Amino acid sequence: TGRVGTKDFVMKGGALGADTMNLDKISLDFDVGLKERTLIINKCLFTSPIAGAKGTGSLVLPRKTAGDATPAKKEYPDGSLAFNARVDLLSIGRQLPNTIDKVKKGMKITGGAVVIDCKLNSVPTVLKTELEVGLKDLTATVAGKQLSLEKPVLMKLAAVVDDKGPRLDKLNVSSSFVEADGSGGAARGQVKATIDIAKAV
């Protein structure tokens, strides 16, 4: 259990060019323990002016990791973890106006966020991960013209690792200008996509 953090953290120069990023307060609060072979994350909370994240869960570690006898087959942890994060694009836009202008001349971000949700479920023989990443409520102006997304950009992914190796059970990307689906293993996979060029540009 504890907290680590920084105050008045400033980044400038280099890739930031004329921009300066001021992160007046960054903190990480955690309550994590290990009991025998069980890793318990009661709290893991990250906060900053531009992003926040939190995670919880518990995992029973494989015997080999804990120093016991080596198992006959590869073992994964037994348990689950959940993680989510949010990045505030308006805050980033305010701190990096010149960098945004290099990406798109005359652009100013006026709202939006990147939202991330990740879940890991595991038993000794199978490791499953679900990931969702969304670009939501994005608004901006370009040369005074207001722009916004008709619908969020959303990516959903489900992956599995077992004795046959890793495979992608589902990959879906959806937005107002693209729809894509995919799946497959390490040796073979497929992706189908439809893109509306007019909306994309």
Secondary structure, DSSP 8 states (H G I E B T S, - for coil): -EEEEEEEEEEESGGGTT-EEEEEEEEEEEEEEEETTEEEEEEEEEE-SSEEEEEEEEEE--HHHHTS---SS----EEEEEEEEEEEHHHHHHH-HHHHHHHSTTEEEEEEEEEEEEEEEEETTEEEEEEEEEEEEEEEEETTEEEE-SS-EEEEEEEEEETTEEEEEEEEEE-SSEEEEEEEESS-EEEEEEE-HHHH-
